[in-house]
Amino acid sequence: MADSNDDENFELVDYTAASGWEKFIASIESQLRLWQVDEDKAGNFDLETLHSTCSKLVVDCKQNREDVLIQITSLCTRTARLTYKSSTYALTLSVHPLLAYTHQQTKLDQQFPPIHVPELEADHSQSEPEWAWHPLHRWTNSKMLIYLQYMGEAGWGGSTQNLAGDNYSVSLETAKLLMSSLNMALRNARCQLPVFVPVGDAWRHLYTGRRLTCDEDRKFDCVALARAPSAYLQLNGLLELFLSSFRITTYPSSINDTSKVELAALHQYKFKNTYSRDWNTRSPDFLYRMGDLNVGPANDPLRVFSLSALFQQAPCHTYIDLQIQGRDRLYLKTATAWMLSANMLAADRERTMLTEALEDAFAAWSQSNDDRHRHLNMAEQMEAHEEVTSDMLIDLFGSSADSHIRPPGLGEDNDSAKEAAVRLNETLAEVYSGQKRPSNIAQIIARMPYGVAVPYGSLLWRLSEIILVATAKRSADFWGAPSIMTFLRLLWAMALKEVRWRWEHNQLLPRIPLAAECTLEKGADTPNADSLAPSERHDDAGTAQAKHDIHLHYALIYQKLEMINCCIERKLDSGETPIVATAASASETDTKEIFDSVENTSLAQRIRSHVKTQIKRRLGESTRMRPIGRLLNTMRAVNNTEIGDFEEIKANSPYASDSEGFVSAEDADFDNVDDDASALLVDPASLNGSESALSSSVSVRLPANAVQGSSSMQAEPGANYVDVALSSSLDSNSGFHHVSNVVERNLSPPSQTRQSISESPEELGENEAAGRLYPSSSLRLLDSDEPMWIPQIQAHPILTEDMLRERETILMSFGTSTEGAQQRARLQCAELISDMEAFKAANPRCSLADFVRWHSPRDWIVPDGHPEREGHLSARMAEGEGNLWQQLWAEARRVPVERQRLLFDHNMEAEKALHYLEGIPAHSLFAGLLPTMFFIAYERLYRQPIIHRIPMLRERLLELESKLVQNTDWVDADSPAYSSIMDCLENLEVQASRCVSLLGKFPGQYALVEQLVMYGQAMVDNRNAQKVVLKALSKYNILTSQPSNREYVFTLAKHASQQIGI
């Protein structure tokens, strides 16, 4: 019994080793289980994540093509290395997310899943784009598959996705062996995915495959024809080929027979864009003007666009006419869906005008410390560019109809600009109803740090526009203009000539907005207005508020131009006659005779005379006068005596300029320029507190009889000369020297001057009154009950930012002691002292209470129910020890305004401002204008309606805005902010130009154009959009032309799994 049981429980042990083929099969089987595709599993792919990621992938430039392909390979494939008989193979599991994830599938993805990533830019170096997904997905309509690929004898290497160009061949016997290995591994692992192995030469892309399921065993074969027979060029012949492949020999003779076979088709039409010079003038949402600084490149960026028409799967008789051979019903208008795609010129080859102009300007600025841009001297440069320089100056200072390069929107007679402005306003109102809109240029400037920007449309703004437009490549004036730094040097020198002429002839500078026009978005930016007396002073004093003022929010160079305009306004208000400068030489006499008759001199004639005169003088001069010569001509002789000759002239600074306004700093080497002084224009905050850093480096010794009421001129006792120090308005302490007994400066002997600086003005008699304007309508003197007369008072001093900083330095120098605090307070009371003296002169029997009632009504406290006369002074005005108001009132004398020292010497301050402007090197001047040039680029983009119509462009404009208003170091040429802003600007300009090109082809289709620019392709599923596209493509005869590529898929309706793709 035991023996019989032992015989039944025997074991068979195989001690033979596994063969190489069996190991190969086992390795395939283990890899399938590792990928979790065994036991009818679908693998470990997150199809939803893959679909959302891959559907947004696009090759926006050829540089990132490899990165995109690598990303798709890592997401959509799993690859393992296998070895069999010293040969290496790559076993790859591939999934097509756009085909596998059916929730967001389009009709085109269902029938013809894409195998290429959309590319925005045309790459003519490749005849066909590289595959992103294996073509077997499209050929077999399989969402997931496995394929085996030969990798060579040397081992692992190369890319498993790059099939094109592989130099290998797989024989039919080897292919059968590999397929048998895969079949056995699939059966063992119970995997139902289709598997494929290559056959023949790799470049033919031929495969044999198989899919094992519980219900069927499906085989796949590929056939490549070097040349298709004529019968297969028609749908009838392809249908016959399909039926013969499934051994159906009877050709269908009726509709009932063909209803068992279904057909899906895809026709693709490709067109090359034809050249058109007016490509960017067709869209009403884009403003283009010849000769202006326009957005985008000069040439159309659109290169190739194509239309793919899908004919959904339907019975064959729907598309094939069985009665007539070679006739089908695949009409473009009856297609189920359209896919439109566009390829653009590579972004690195698009020469966008805005970006290129800024890049050239920035490069010229960063290299301007050397002499490469100064290959000619000043006179030769002027002579070479006389015509263009004259035209630009006329445009800068005038508004005549023949302005050389006036951009749209600046001229009142520009009808197209008015229409563009209306179009822009309509677009903004339509697009941003209830939404956040990008900031306009005025709001951008208002958000900038102090001392960076200039007002929109101002003189410096227009100067920056002219420089960019004239020196930009492809502009109308490019070949007639010099390099940008040379042109800036020439234009600025001649512009200062015109500025000085206007100062001397009492003509206000154009394009300098009035004080009321410069109120920024975040509030008034007129800090000098804070120094004015209360509003009652303006209402009752009879002194009209000035039209011009200094705005400290803007750049210092612009503040100096405002200072000149304020001084001109003061001259006009005071009734001074124009300054007629003494001719320096006989050669200038004729020109000055022309200039002295302002009524008979037009702007164009004067500008051209400026240029011609300067060329002649420059070519023949041997010595140069200094700007102090201009100052001397503004001074009147004392006691009818003549001003003596100069004893000595010292010019220790490279910023000294000649009497004609040319920047002599440019005539010197840039290596000798003082870095601290050159940075003063663009970075006032970097100034230290030392007074020496703010003082002038140009000094002149004048005869003592030339001194007339200026605190910046000091003479030692007994000296025959007075030292005059000129600076860039940094040594101006306007108002300080007018406080009695605070600052004493004695000039001796007094007989040499009419009135020394420290000599007190003559006081009125006891009952004598002067300086009256009119009696007050409501106020009367408390002690005498006489009418209160409103006095004539001085206008307030005007200070620029550098002058305020110096004033602050002087005030801080008194220290923190009690005595220093008192001196500091008294120094700030120059205007108050002047008003007190004027009030006393107009009202001989007045008191401090009367002055307070007029000057500061809030400090006159009136109890409720009592008349105004029964009030009393506030606590800060009441008598007490050390009360400053009481002390100043006691010290103030009865001096009318015409006898008072000036609080603000407009002649001296204007000369200082001119000296500052004439001493700026071109490098520092450009640094001050560089932020404005970036703002000009932003303004050019903002005023294009297309930017606001398309959401993608709106987002990029908001991104550019945020980069501009962030804390950017505008002075440092190596600041990374510049690179970031330039990249953002170039990206926006490229995208905008592409949208303009496509809107010219497909007007009004904003959503379609946005999809094409973002992803390179878009579905045209709207009937209205299809009409627009068809109308645009009809110019290329699309209705009569043959498709450049055709794909057909035949399927047996009874057995949907049996199909053939051609």
Solvent accessible surface area in square Angstrom, and as a share of the most:
residue,aa,sasa,rsa
1,M,194,0.87
2,A,69,0.54
3,D,109,0.57
4,S,53,0.35
5,N,70,0.36
6,D,101,0.52
7,D,104,0.54
8,E,131,0.59
9,N,124,0.64
10,F,153,0.64
11,E,151,0.68
12,L,169,0.84
13,V,80,0.46
14,D,109,0.56
15,Y,192,0.73
16,T,107,0.62
17,A,99,0.77
18,A,54,0.42
19,S,56,0.36
20,G,45,0.44
21,W,79,0.28
22,E,91,0.41
23,K,127,0.54
24,F,4,0.02
25,I,11,0.06
26,A,55,0.43
27,S,37,0.24
28,I,0,0.00
29,E,34,0.15
30,S,65,0.42
31,Q,29,0.13
32,L,1,0.01
33,R,99,0.36
34,L,123,0.61
35,W,15,0.05
36,Q,86,0.38
37,V,1,0.00
38,D,12,0.06
39,E,75,0.34
40,D,75,0.39
41,K,105,0.45
42,A,73,0.56
43,G,21,0.20
44,N,75,0.39
45,F,24,0.10
46,D,85,0.44
47,L,48,0.24
48,E,107,0.48
49,T,72,0.42
50,L,12,0.06
51,H,12,0.06
52,S,54,0.35
53,T,42,0.25
54,C,6,0.03
55,S,52,0.34
56,K,134,0.57
57,L,27,0.13
58,V,27,0.15
59,V,3,0.02
60,D,63,0.33
61,C,36,0.22
62,K,96,0.41
63,Q,111,0.49
64,N,36,0.19
65,R,21,0.08
66,E,100,0.45
67,D,93,0.48
68,V,9,0.05
69,L,20,0.10
70,I,110,0.56
71,Q,70,0.31
72,I,1,0.01
73,T,39,0.23
74,S,74,0.47
75,L,56,0.28
76,C,0,0.00
77,T,14,0.08
78,R,70,0.25
79,T,52,0.30
80,A,13,0.10
81,R,133,0.49
82,L,12,0.06
83,T,82,0.47
84,Y,20,0.08
85,K,152,0.64
86,S,84,0.54
87,S,13,0.09
88,T,5,0.03
89,Y,11,0.04
90,A,0,0.00
91,L,0,0.00
92,T,0,0.00
93,L,0,0.00
94,S,2,0.01
95,V,0,0.00
96,H,0,0.00
97,P,0,0.00
98,L,19,0.09
99,L,14,0.07
100,A,8,0.06
101,Y,31,0.12
102,T,91,0.53
103,H,149,0.66
104,Q,119,0.53
105,Q,34,0.15
106,T,54,0.31
107,K,109,0.46
108,L,18,0.09
109,D,19,0.10
110,Q,83,0.37
111,Q,42,0.19
112,F,5,0.02
113,P,0,0.00
114,P,29,0.18
115,I,17,0.09
116,H,50,0.22
117,V,8,0.05
118,P,32,0.20
119,E,28,0.13
120,L,7,0.03
121,E,11,0.05
122,A,19,0.15
123,D,35,0.18
124,H,128,0.57
125,S,97,0.62
126,Q,72,0.32
127,S,128,0.83
128,E,104,0.47
129,P,56,0.35
130,E,50,0.23
131,W,38,0.13
132,A,5,0.04
133,W,9,0.03
134,H,5,0.02
135,P,0,0.00
136,L,1,0.01
137,H,0,0.00
138,R,42,0.15
139,W,100,0.35
140,T,18,0.10
141,N,70,0.36
142,S,13,0.08
143,K,104,0.44
144,M,9,0.04
145,L,0,0.00
146,I,1,0.00
147,Y,2,0.01
148,L,1,0.00
149,Q,7,0.03
150,Y,45,0.17
151,M,34,0.15
152,G,15,0.15
153,E,111,0.50
154,A,111,0.86
155,G,12,0.11
156,W,121,0.42
157,G,36,0.35
158,G,70,0.68
159,S,69,0.45
160,T,14,0.08
161,Q,22,0.10
162,N,61,0.31
163,L,10,0.05
164,A,66,0.51
165,G,60,0.58
166,D,40,0.21
167,N,154,0.79
168,Y,41,0.16
169,S,74,0.48
170,V,9,0.05
171,S,58,0.38
172,L,101,0.50
173,E,127,0.57
174,T,47,0.27
175,A,1,0.01
176,K,125,0.53
177,L,60,0.30
178,L,3,0.02
179,M,19,0.08
180,S,47,0.31
181,S,0,0.00
182,L,2,0.01
183,N,15,0.08
184,M,87,0.39
185,A,0,0.00
186,L,3,0.01
187,R,151,0.55
188,N,77,0.40
189,A,0,0.00
190,R,140,0.51
191,C,3,0.02
192,Q,51,0.23
193,L,25,0.13
194,P,4,0.02
195,V,0,0.00
196,F,1,0.01
197,V,0,0.00
198,P,9,0.06
199,V,33,0.19
200,G,24,0.23
201,D,49,0.26
202,A,9,0.07
203,W,150,0.53
204,R,106,0.39
205,H,37,0.17
206,L,36,0.18
207,Y,16,0.06
208,T,33,0.19
209,G,5,0.04
210,R,61,0.22
211,R,73,0.27
212,L,18,0.09
213,T,39,0.22
214,C,117,0.70
215,D,141,0.73
216,E,71,0.32
217,D,63,0.33
218,R,57,0.21
219,K,140,0.59
220,F,32,0.13
221,D,116,0.60
222,C,44,0.26
223,V,123,0.71
224,A,51,0.40
225,L,99,0.49
226,A,115,0.89
227,R,217,0.79
228,A,44,0.34
229,P,63,0.40
230,S,87,0.56
231,A,59,0.45
232,Y,66,0.25
233,L,102,0.51
234,Q,80,0.35
235,L,8,0.04
236,N,5,0.03
237,G,8,0.08
238,L,10,0.05
239,L,0,0.00
240,E,99,0.44
241,L,53,0.26
242,F,0,0.00
243,L,9,0.04
244,S,64,0.41
245,S,61,0.39
246,F,63,0.26
247,R,214,0.78
248,I,66,0.34
249,T,131,0.76
250,T,107,0.62
251,Y,78,0.30
252,P,10,0.06
253,S,98,0.63
254,S,46,0.30
255,I,104,0.53
256,N,118,0.61
257,D,62,0.32
258,T,0,0.00
259,S,47,0.30
260,K,124,0.53
261,V,5,0.03
262,E,41,0.18
263,L,0,0.00
264,A,0,0.00
265,A,0,0.00
266,L,12,0.06
267,H,12,0.05
268,Q,42,0.19
269,Y,17,0.07
270,K,119,0.50
271,F,23,0.10
272,K,154,0.65
273,N,26,0.13
274,T,89,0.52
275,Y,151,0.57
276,S,22,0.14
277,R,207,0.75
278,D,74,0.38
279,W,5,0.02
280,N,6,0.03
281,T,71,0.41
282,R,102,0.37
283,S,10,0.06
284,P,97,0.61
285,D,2,0.01
286,F,15,0.06
287,L,30,0.15
288,Y,70,0.27
289,R,73,0.27
290,M,147,0.66
291,G,17,0.16
292,D,1,0.00
293,L,2,0.01
294,N,13,0.07
295,V,2,0.01
296,G,3,0.03
297,P,12,0.07
298,A,51,0.40
299,N,82,0.42
300,D,8,0.04
301,P,1,0.01
302,L,2,0.01
303,R,72,0.26
304,V,26,0.15
305,F,4,0.02
306,S,8,0.05
307,L,0,0.00
308,S,13,0.09
309,A,0,0.00
310,L,1,0.00
311,F,3,0.01
312,Q,90,0.40
313,Q,67,0.30
314,A,17,0.13
315,P,43,0.27
316,C,0,0.00
317,H,57,0.25
318,T,60,0.35
319,Y,20,0.08
320,I,2,0.01
321,D,17,0.09
322,L,34,0.17
323,Q,158,0.70
324,I,81,0.41
325,Q,121,0.54
326,G,40,0.39
327,R,124,0.45
328,D,51,0.26
329,R,95,0.35
330,L,14,0.07
331,Y,111,0.42
332,L,13,0.07
333,K,119,0.51
334,T,89,0.52
335,A,5,0.04
336,T,42,0.25
337,A,7,0.06
338,W,7,0.02
339,M,28,0.13
340,L,1,0.00
341,S,28,0.18
342,A,3,0.02
343,N,41,0.21
344,M,5,0.02
345,L,25,0.13
346,A,8,0.06
347,A,32,0.25
348,D,94,0.49
349,R,150,0.55
350,E,10,0.05
351,R,127,0.46
352,T,4,0.03
353,M,15,0.07
354,L,1,0.00
355,T,3,0.02
356,E,28,0.13
357,A,7,0.05
358,L,1,0.01
359,E,79,0.36
360,D,53,0.27
361,A,0,0.00
362,F,41,0.17
363,A,44,0.34
364,A,25,0.19
365,W,5,0.02
366,S,53,0.34
367,Q,90,0.40
368,S,0,0.00
369,N,86,0.44
370,D,47,0.24
371,D,75,0.39
372,R,166,0.60
373,H,26,0.12
374,R,43,0.16
375,H,135,0.60
376,L,59,0.30
377,N,87,0.45
378,M,6,0.03
379,A,9,0.07
380,E,74,0.33
381,Q,1,0.00
382,M,6,0.03
383,E,93,0.42
384,A,65,0.50
385,H,35,0.16
386,E,46,0.21
387,E,117,0.52
388,V,13,0.07
389,T,5,0.03
390,S,2,0.01
391,D,20,0.10
392,M,0,0.00
393,L,0,0.00
394,I,16,0.08
395,D,1,0.00
396,L,1,0.01
397,F,7,0.03
398,G,13,0.12
399,S,104,0.67
400,S,50,0.32
401,A,85,0.66
402,D,113,0.58
403,S,19,0.12
404,H,79,0.35
405,I,7,0.03
406,R,27,0.10
407,P,1,0.00
408,P,5,0.03
409,G,56,0.54
410,L,51,0.25
411,G,11,0.10
412,E,155,0.70
413,D,87,0.45
414,N,19,0.10
415,D,95,0.49
416,S,64,0.41
417,A,6,0.05
418,K,111,0.47
419,E,120,0.54
420,A,19,0.14
421,A,51,0.39
422,V,82,0.47
423,R,67,0.24
424,L,22,0.11
425,N,91,0.47
426,E,97,0.44
427,T,0,0.00
428,L,16,0.08
429,A,70,0.54
430,E,110,0.49
431,V,24,0.14
432,Y,12,0.04
433,S,83,0.54
434,G,88,0.84
435,Q,106,0.47
436,K,163,0.69
437,R,105,0.38
438,P,1,0.01
439,S,15,0.09
440,N,50,0.26
441,I,14,0.07
442,A,49,0.38
443,Q,57,0.25
444,I,0,0.00
445,I,4,0.02
446,A,1,0.00
447,R,120,0.44
448,M,2,0.01
449,P,54,0.34
450,Y,122,0.46
451,G,6,0.06
452,V,22,0.12
453,A,0,0.00
454,V,0,0.00
455,P,8,0.05
456,Y,96,0.37
457,G,22,0.21
458,S,1,0.00
459,L,7,0.04
460,L,0,0.00
461,W,1,0.00
462,R,1,0.00
463,L,3,0.01
464,S,0,0.00
465,E,3,0.02
466,I,0,0.00
467,I,0,0.00
468,L,2,0.01
469,V,0,0.00
470,A,0,0.00
471,T,17,0.10
472,A,2,0.02
473,K,62,0.26
474,R,90,0.33
475,S,10,0.07
476,A,83,0.64
477,D,19,0.10
478,F,47,0.20
479,W,226,0.79
480,G,44,0.42
481,A,14,0.11
482,P,17,0.11
483,S,55,0.36
484,I,13,0.07
485,M,1,0.01
486,T,2,0.01
487,F,0,0.00
488,L,0,0.00
489,R,9,0.03
490,L,1,0.01
491,L,0,0.00
492,W,10,0.03
493,A,0,0.00
494,M,1,0.01
495,A,4,0.03
496,L,1,0.00
497,K,21,0.09
498,E,0,0.00
499,V,3,0.02
500,R,4,0.01
501,W,10,0.04
502,R,24,0.09
503,W,0,0.00
504,E,11,0.05
505,H,17,0.08
506,N,17,0.09
507,Q,48,0.21
508,L,66,0.33
509,L,7,0.04
510,P,35,0.22
511,R,63,0.23
512,I,11,0.06
513,P,26,0.17
514,L,63,0.31
515,A,21,0.16
516,A,92,0.72
517,E,117,0.52
518,C,5,0.03
519,T,85,0.50
520,L,21,0.11
521,E,111,0.50
522,K,121,0.51
523,G,34,0.32
524,A,84,0.65
525,D,6,0.03
526,T,26,0.15
527,P,44,0.28
528,N,8,0.04
529,A,35,0.27
530,D,123,0.64
531,S,57,0.37
532,L,30,0.15
533,A,13,0.10
534,P,35,0.22
535,S,73,0.47
536,E,56,0.25
537,R,9,0.03
538,H,52,0.23
539,D,104,0.54
540,D,46,0.24
541,A,0,0.00
542,G,48,0.47
543,T,38,0.22
544,A,99,0.77
545,Q,121,0.54
546,A,31,0.24
547,K,134,0.57
548,H,10,0.05
549,D,13,0.07
550,I,0,0.00
551,H,1,0.00
552,L,18,0.09
553,H,0,0.00
554,Y,4,0.02
555,A,3,0.03
556,L,0,0.00
557,I,0,0.00
558,Y,0,0.00
559,Q,0,0.00
560,K,0,0.00
561,L,1,0.00
562,E,2,0.01
563,M,1,0.00
564,I,0,0.00
565,N,0,0.00
566,C,1,0.01
567,C,0,0.00
568,I,0,0.00
569,E,18,0.08
570,R,28,0.10
571,K,0,0.00
572,L,84,0.42
573,D,112,0.58
574,S,69,0.45
575,G,60,0.57
576,E,60,0.27
577,T,108,0.63
578,P,60,0.38
579,I,25,0.13
580,V,98,0.56
581,A,10,0.08
582,T,104,0.60
583,A,39,0.31
584,A,59,0.46
585,S,52,0.34
586,A,92,0.72
587,S,91,0.59
588,E,11,0.05
589,T,55,0.32
590,D,100,0.52
591,T,22,0.13
592,K,40,0.17
593,E,110,0.49
594,I,89,0.45
595,F,11,0.05
596,D,68,0.35
597,S,37,0.24
598,V,40,0.23
599,E,156,0.70
600,N,121,0.62
601,T,14,0.08
602,S,54,0.35
603,L,36,0.18
604,A,39,0.31
605,Q,109,0.48
606,R,10,0.04
607,I,0,0.00
608,R,83,0.30
609,S,27,0.17
610,H,1,0.00
611,V,2,0.01
612,K,103,0.44
613,T,23,0.14
614,Q,0,0.00
615,I,14,0.07
616,K,152,0.64
617,R,45,0.17
618,R,24,0.09
619,L,98,0.49
620,G,64,0.62
621,E,47,0.21
622,S,111,0.72
623,T,114,0.66
624,R,95,0.35
625,M,92,0.41
626,R,49,0.18
627,P,4,0.02
628,I,4,0.02
629,G,9,0.09
630,R,18,0.07
631,L,3,0.01
632,L,26,0.13
633,N,62,0.32
634,T,25,0.15
635,M,27,0.12
636,R,160,0.58
637,A,46,0.36
638,V,13,0.08
639,N,93,0.48
640,N,153,0.78
641,T,60,0.35
642,E,154,0.69
643,I,53,0.27
644,G,38,0.36
645,D,128,0.66
646,F,81,0.34
647,E,91,0.41
648,E,73,0.33
649,I,82,0.42
650,K,85,0.36
651,A,45,0.35
652,N,114,0.58
653,S,14,0.09
654,P,34,0.22
655,Y,32,0.12
656,A,2,0.01
657,S,0,0.00
658,D,1,0.01
659,S,12,0.08
660,E,9,0.04
661,G,0,0.00
662,F,0,0.00
663,V,5,0.03
664,S,8,0.05
665,A,0,0.00
666,E,1,0.00
667,D,56,0.29
668,A,33,0.25
669,D,74,0.38
670,F,14,0.06
671,D,126,0.65
672,N,102,0.52
673,V,21,0.12
674,D,72,0.38
675,D,112,0.58
676,D,114,0.59
677,A,37,0.29
678,S,19,0.12
679,A,34,0.27
680,L,16,0.08
681,L,6,0.03
682,V,23,0.13
683,D,47,0.24
684,P,9,0.05
685,A,74,0.57
686,S,73,0.47
687,L,41,0.20
688,N,95,0.49
689,G,52,0.50
690,S,48,0.31
691,E,103,0.46
692,S,89,0.57
693,A,51,0.39
694,L,3,0.01
695,S,61,0.39
696,S,28,0.18
697,S,61,0.39
698,V,6,0.03
699,S,35,0.23
700,V,4,0.02
701,R,88,0.32
702,L,0,0.00
703,P,12,0.08
704,A,11,0.08
705,N,38,0.20
706,A,0,0.00
707,V,6,0.04
708,Q,64,0.28
709,G,54,0.52
710,S,8,0.05
711,S,23,0.15
712,S,26,0.17
713,M,4,0.02
714,Q,99,0.44
715,A,13,0.10
716,E,126,0.56
717,P,99,0.62
718,G,57,0.55
719,A,25,0.20
720,N,104,0.53
721,Y,60,0.23
722,V,1,0.01
723,D,81,0.42
724,V,1,0.01
725,A,41,0.32
726,L,6,0.03
727,S,5,0.03
728,S,26,0.17
729,S,0,0.00
730,L,7,0.03
731,D,28,0.15
732,S,4,0.03
733,N,37,0.19
734,S,9,0.06
735,G,1,0.01
736,F,9,0.04
737,H,39,0.17
738,H,18,0.08
739,V,3,0.02
740,S,35,0.23
741,N,119,0.61
742,V,38,0.22
743,V,52,0.30
744,E,127,0.57
745,R,67,0.25
746,N,101,0.52
747,L,19,0.09
748,S,41,0.26
749,P,49,0.31
750,P,89,0.56
751,S,96,0.62
752,Q,63,0.28
753,T,19,0.11
754,R,179,0.65
755,Q,84,0.37
756,S,13,0.09
757,I,19,0.10
758,S,44,0.29
759,E,85,0.38
760,S,63,0.40
761,P,11,0.07
762,E,129,0.58
763,E,77,0.34
764,L,13,0.07
765,G,36,0.34
766,E,150,0.67
767,N,107,0.55
768,E,86,0.38
769,A,38,0.29
770,A,25,0.19
771,G,16,0.15
772,R,94,0.34
773,L,70,0.35
774,Y,85,0.32
775,P,63,0.40
776,S,19,0.12
777,S,123,0.79
778,S,92,0.60
779,L,27,0.13
780,R,107,0.39
781,L,1,0.01
782,L,40,0.20
783,D,113,0.59
784,S,39,0.25
785,D,72,0.37
786,E,50,0.23
787,P,55,0.34
788,M,0,0.00
789,W,70,0.25
790,I,1,0.00
791,P,0,0.00
792,Q,80,0.35
793,I,10,0.05
794,Q,18,0.08
795,A,51,0.39
796,H,16,0.07
797,P,9,0.05
798,I,2,0.01
799,L,10,0.05
800,T,0,0.00
801,E,23,0.10
802,D,0,0.00
803,M,0,0.00
804,L,58,0.29
805,R,79,0.29
806,E,5,0.02
807,R,50,0.18
808,E,101,0.45
809,T,29,0.17
810,I,29,0.15
811,L,23,0.12
812,M,133,0.59
813,S,88,0.56
814,F,60,0.25
815,G,33,0.31
816,T,136,0.79
817,S,66,0.43
818,T,102,0.59
819,E,117,0.52
820,G,3,0.03
821,A,45,0.35
822,Q,99,0.44
823,Q,67,0.30
824,R,51,0.18
825,A,34,0.26
826,R,34,0.12
827,L,3,0.02
828,Q,99,0.44
829,C,14,0.08
830,A,4,0.03
831,E,30,0.14
832,L,22,0.11
833,I,4,0.02
834,S,6,0.04
835,D,1,0.01
836,M,0,0.00
837,E,15,0.07
838,A,3,0.02
839,F,0,0.00
840,K,27,0.12
841,A,0,0.00
842,A,0,0.00
843,N,1,0.01
844,P,24,0.15
845,R,110,0.40
846,C,23,0.14
847,S,30,0.19
848,L,12,0.06
849,A,17,0.13
850,D,0,0.00
851,F,0,0.00
852,V,0,0.00
853,R,9,0.03
854,W,2,0.01
855,H,17,0.07
856,S,5,0.03
857,P,46,0.29
858,R,193,0.70
859,D,11,0.06
860,W,24,0.08
861,I,74,0.38
862,V,53,0.30
863,P,53,0.33
864,D,140,0.73
865,G,88,0.84
866,H,95,0.43
867,P,75,0.47
868,E,66,0.30
869,R,101,0.37
870,E,98,0.44
871,G,14,0.13
872,H,100,0.45
873,L,35,0.18
874,S,18,0.12
875,A,98,0.76
876,R,137,0.50
877,M,0,0.00
878,A,40,0.31
879,E,149,0.67
880,G,48,0.47
881,E,186,0.83
882,G,47,0.45
883,N,25,0.13
884,L,47,0.23
885,W,35,0.12
886,Q,41,0.18
887,Q,72,0.32
888,L,0,0.00
889,W,31,0.11
890,A,83,0.64
891,E,60,0.27
892,A,6,0.05
893,R,65,0.24
894,R,27,0.10
895,V,0,0.00
896,P,1,0.01
897,V,21,0.12
898,E,115,0.52
899,R,89,0.33
900,Q,20,0.09
901,R,64,0.23
902,L,100,0.50
903,L,4,0.02
904,F,7,0.03
905,D,41,0.21
906,H,17,0.07
907,N,33,0.17
908,M,14,0.06
909,E,8,0.04
910,A,0,0.00
911,E,7,0.03
912,K,4,0.02
913,A,0,0.00
914,L,0,0.00
915,H,15,0.07
916,Y,10,0.04
917,L,0,0.00
918,E,1,0.00
919,G,7,0.06
920,I,9,0.04
921,P,5,0.03
922,A,4,0.03
923,H,44,0.20
924,S,4,0.02
925,L,1,0.01
926,F,0,0.00
927,A,6,0.04
928,G,6,0.06
929,L,0,0.00
930,L,1,0.00
931,P,4,0.02
932,T,0,0.00
933,M,0,0.00
934,F,5,0.02
935,F,0,0.00
936,I,0,0.00
937,A,1,0.01
938,Y,1,0.00
939,E,11,0.05
940,R,3,0.01
941,L,0,0.00
942,Y,19,0.07
943,R,33,0.12
944,Q,4,0.02
945,P,4,0.02
946,I,0,0.00
947,I,1,0.00
948,H,0,0.00
949,R,38,0.14
950,I,0,0.00
951,P,53,0.33
952,M,12,0.05
953,L,0,0.00
954,R,41,0.15
955,E,118,0.53
956,R,63,0.23
957,L,0,0.00
958,L,56,0.28
959,E,79,0.35
960,L,2,0.01
961,E,11,0.05
962,S,58,0.37
963,K,44,0.19
964,L,1,0.01
965,V,27,0.15
966,Q,83,0.37
967,N,147,0.75
968,T,9,0.05
969,D,74,0.38
970,W,11,0.04
971,V,51,0.29
972,D,62,0.32
973,A,31,0.24
974,D,127,0.66
975,S,12,0.07
976,P,112,0.70
977,A,14,0.11
978,Y,6,0.02
979,S,66,0.43
980,S,36,0.24
981,I,1,0.01
982,M,20,0.09
983,D,87,0.45
984,C,11,0.07
985,L,3,0.01
986,E,56,0.25
987,N,60,0.31
988,L,0,0.00
989,E,0,0.00
990,V,7,0.04
991,Q,20,0.09
992,A,1,0.00
993,S,1,0.01
994,R,7,0.02
995,C,0,0.00
996,V,1,0.01
997,S,3,0.02
998,L,0,0.00
999,L,4,0.02
1000,G,17,0.16
1001,K,28,0.12
1002,F,2,0.01
1003,P,82,0.51
1004,G,48,0.46
1005,Q,28,0.12
1006,Y,56,0.21
1007,A,75,0.58
1008,L,14,0.07
1009,V,0,0.00
1010,E,24,0.11
1011,Q,77,0.34
1012,L,2,0.01
1013,V,2,0.01
1014,M,64,0.29
1015,Y,59,0.22
1016,G,3,0.03
1017,Q,59,0.26
1018,A,8,0.06
1019,M,55,0.25
1020,V,1,0.01
1021,D,117,0.61
1022,N,84,0.43
1023,R,157,0.57
1024,N,94,0.48
1025,A,8,0.06
1026,Q,13,0.06
1027,K,142,0.60
1028,V,28,0.16
1029,V,0,0.00
1030,L,28,0.14
1031,K,154,0.65
1032,A,9,0.07
1033,L,1,0.01
1034,S,49,0.32
1035,K,163,0.69
1036,Y,45,0.17
1037,N,98,0.50
1038,I,2,0.01
1039,L,96,0.48
1040,T,115,0.67
1041,S,43,0.28
1042,Q,145,0.64
1043,P,23,0.14
1044,S,74,0.48
1045,N,70,0.36
1046,R,100,0.37
1047,E,38,0.17
1048,Y,14,0.05
1049,V,22,0.13
1050,F,0,0.00
1051,T,6,0.03
1052,L,18,0.09
1053,A,47,0.37
1054,K,168,0.71
1055,H,89,0.40
1056,A,75,0.58
1057,S,31,0.20
1058,Q,63,0.28
1059,Q,58,0.26
1060,I,38,0.19
1061,G,43,0.41
1062,I,75,0.38
